[in-house]
Each structure stands twice: as structure tokens, then as C-alpha cells.
Amino acid sequence: MAFLPDMQASSKRGAMKKRKYLGLWMLIVLLSGCTQVNRAKTYLISPSTLGMEKIAPHVFVNPDMSPADREKVAGIAMAAKEKIINFYGGVISAPDILACSTQASFKRLGGTSQRGLLLGTSKILISQKGLTTPILTHEWSHAELRARMDAKMGGVFGISSMPTWFDEGLAVVVSEEPSHSEKMMKAKSILGNLQQIPPPGRLKCWF
């Protein structure tokens, strides 16, 4: 029949399109796969099995971390927990904190360029650049909010049931990070470096 060649051509084009998208998907996986695999392993496997050493309840560090940094991490963990309790009126989350003093250690656990990273609600990764109370408090706030809101974020690749702008904004408020303070905002405003705040209507989006 006359339309059979057209159907065959269309089928071939569809198959080629699928192969094209499959190839693109595989390329993306290959480019980011190592990080994602390491991140998934960190989420699924206990910190001790990953080679991290426990220095306090739910606090782990890489084995070659110096005594001074270990003491610093323990103090940061206590201070961050106190901030969470003071803001939320208590704490119901108990994430394992995996603190790294080297970029190699952080990368091995699935980190890249972040200062801090939350995996689900059960693991917080902190890089050597993020060994501060505000950074740990910021990530812990994410875990606490999701635990309280039952936000279905149990997995590394879960989808949040709350807008990112709200989650991130609240974490900024709880952490009281100096670089995000009102004082810094005023200083940037004076220097003309303050970014334009989007209108409220745009804050309805969930990303």
C-alpha cells in the first residue's frame, strides 16, 4: 500500500530519535556518574563502613583529620544543634554529619564544589571549606524542616514537596550566615552590588 513506505520512514526516524536521546542520556550519566554513584554509596552505607571515624554521636570525620580540626568539628556540631533547637523549639532530625578536612575526602563521598550537602534527611556532608557553624546549621535546617514536614525527601534523588526558595530561605535565616546577613545586604546596596529582588509573583515556582 502507498502509505507503508511513509510509515516505515516515520518508524526509522522515531528509532533514530530514540537512539539520539539514549546516547545523550548515557553521556550525561557518564559525565556525572562517578559523583552520583559516590553520593548514593554515602547515603546508603554507614559512615564507619565508608572509612570515616566517629568522634561524637552522629559526627564522623576522615581518618587523617588533625586533632585541632576534630575538636573544631565537634564544637561546630554542638553549636549547630543548639541553633536548630533554639529556632525550631526542639530537634527531631538526627542526621549523620560527615566532615571532611580535604577535598579528596569530600569528593570520595560524592561532594563537588559545595561547602555543605544534604543527602535525604539522614546524612550531611561538610567540605573543608564548610567547617563552620553557619554552614552546618544551614544543611541541618534542611534536614529538620523535611523531617517535620514529612517532605518525602528520604532518598538522594527524592523530589521536594516544598518550594526550594522557601527551604533555602529558611535555612539562611536559621543559619545566620554572615555573608547573608542584613549588614552585608546593606553594604552591597551601598556599593551597588545588590541583585534585584524578584517580584513576589515569581516566588510561586517550585525550583
Buried (B, 14 or more C-beta within 10 A) or exposed (E): EEEEEEEEEEEEEEEEEEEEEEEEEEEEEEEEEEBEEBBBBBBBEEBEEBEBBEBBEBBBBBEEBEEEBBEBBBEBBEBBBEBBEEBBEEBEBBBBBBBBBEBEBBBBBBBEEBBBBBBBBBBBBBBBBBBBBBBBBBBBBBBBBBBBEEBEBEBBEBEBEBBEBEBEEBBBEBBBBEEBEEEEEEEEEEEEEEEEEEEEEEEEEEE
